[in-house]
Amino acid sequence: MRGDNNGFFGVCAVLTLLLVSSSLPFLSWGASASDLDERIQRVENGLYERSWEGLPIGEKLTLAERMEYYKVPGVSIAVINDFQIEWAKGYGVLETGGNQPVTPDTLFQAASISKPVTAAAALHFVEQGLLDLDENVNDKLVSWKVPENELTEQEKVTLRRLLSHTAGTSVHGFRGYAYNEEIPTLQQILDGEPPADNPPIRVDMVPGTKWRYSGGGITIVQQLLKDIIGKPFPDIMQEAVLEPTGMMASTFKQPLPEDRRATAATAHNINGGPLGGKWHIYPEMAAAGLWTTASDLARFGIEMMLSYRGESNKILSEEMVEAMLSPQVEGFMGLGFTTQGEGLDHWFGHVGGNEGFRCIILAYPERGYGIVVMTNGDAGDSLYNEILMSVELEYSLFNTDMTIYVKDNEGKAISGASVTSISQPEGQETLRGATDSDGCMIFTNVRQGDYAIQASKSGYTTDKGTLNAIIEETAELTILLEKEAKGIPGFPYESIILGIVMVTFLLWGMRRRT
């Protein structure tokens, strides 16, 4: 099955292209075009392979080289900075062997990223009082019901459990349907009846006891929204999420309408070959059916970040987005989104993998940073991991280490010296520590950027130095301190004291003679 095969993230990861063909980048207002262009070029020329630990390894690579290597004909990238789209750009072509370029307006299948978008709509109706997160969904389902069994007698299937993949429902993902295949109805999919190619969606674990990824569970949410709203699912999503967030290029309609197909990327297999009929059809719309652009997904991510901060409520309140982005189970799964970390390192995101499409959205709500990458190749997940690496390096998302040495002017280590950062990158707390017996102070897990470090110790002068901490190399700084002079320069301290005593006695003797 391909519809959801990549599951989640956790960081969590061009055939016949003669060159990387791209549109002009979308620039955010207020950005310096020349500075931004240089930043984009650094991203395009700064890809790395990832180690198992998620760190960059090997030599820098170009995006064009990696697209060719992975046989991914087209890529679309949107980068969020300071809660706005700083730039968006397309690379490559819609279909291998063709010459129509990918642009920021190119449509891709979002695959499983459809799930958090669907979750936002469901939570919207919770806030309207039409749904309850913790009630039995069978109380609201009308045209189809979750079949009861001995497991549902113990615990019920609820919306919270469906959105957090803890409802005990079966069916991981969906393959989709080729252009020449019969398309099943939603009820046929739910019951696994022909022409549906999936098994029945059923509860086969006690609800609420364990996390297990289930595209089938999100398909139940699709039926639930249809039943309570009484409209086709694409219309529900258009009104509840897409229009309010300005996702005007996006649609959940399956098959993709004829008038939208000219701007849609063709899906490609692992060898870079196009799929027959260009792409598969996904009637499992809530789980895998969204057609969108990287910029539109970025707009959705921005709205979620701003709502989380209490600065917008186009879809959901601050309280509801906080619940959406809070781990519901096993420390990583929110309501629709994967979410982890605290403070500036708190992130949310999702990956997507339909037949011939791979994509990712990642956002840091306290930083106002995010990225969306969409690709039209089965190896696009390996490619987007390298693109993420390049963007994260450019935007200083990786933390690194640095080592400070404090020595005297003869090169001898000074232990017990106080080491403090007197300036540091935005978001980095002041660094404080003391050197060890080797005159060394190591700071770990610090933000990349420029630091001014001051060292001091009683009996020595105070001095400072600057360094740039980046993940690609070890950041080291040596600060030299001189011993403080005591008394008049050129005279030993003891000699000065003895001189003062002798002068005092001399003056006292002269006074007695008079």
Secondary structure, 3 states (H helix, E strand, C coil): CCCECCCCCCCCCCCCCCCCCECCCEECCCCCHHHHHHHHHHHHCCEEEECCCCCEEEEEECHHHHHHHHCCCEEEEEEEECCEEEEEEEEEECCCCCCCECCCCCEEECHHHHHHHHHHHHHHHHHCCCCCCCCEHHHCCCCCCCCCCHHHHHCCCEHHHHHCCCCCECCCCCCCECCCCCCCCHHHHHHCCCCCCCCCCCECCCCCCCCCCCHHHHHHHHHHHHHHHCCCHHHHHHHHHHCCCCCCCCECCCCCCHHHHHHECCCECCCCCECCCCCCECCCHHHHCCEECHHHHHHHHHHHHHHHCCCCCCCCCHHHHHHHCCCCECCCECCCCEEECCHHHCEEEEEEEECCEEEEEEEECCCCEEEEEEECCCCHHHHHHHHHHHHHHHCCCCEEEEEEEEEECCCCECCCCEEEEEECCCCCCCCEEECCCCCEEEEEEEECEEEEEEEECCCECCEEEEEEECCCCCEEEEEEECECCCCCCCCCHHHHHHHHHHHHHHHHHHHHHC
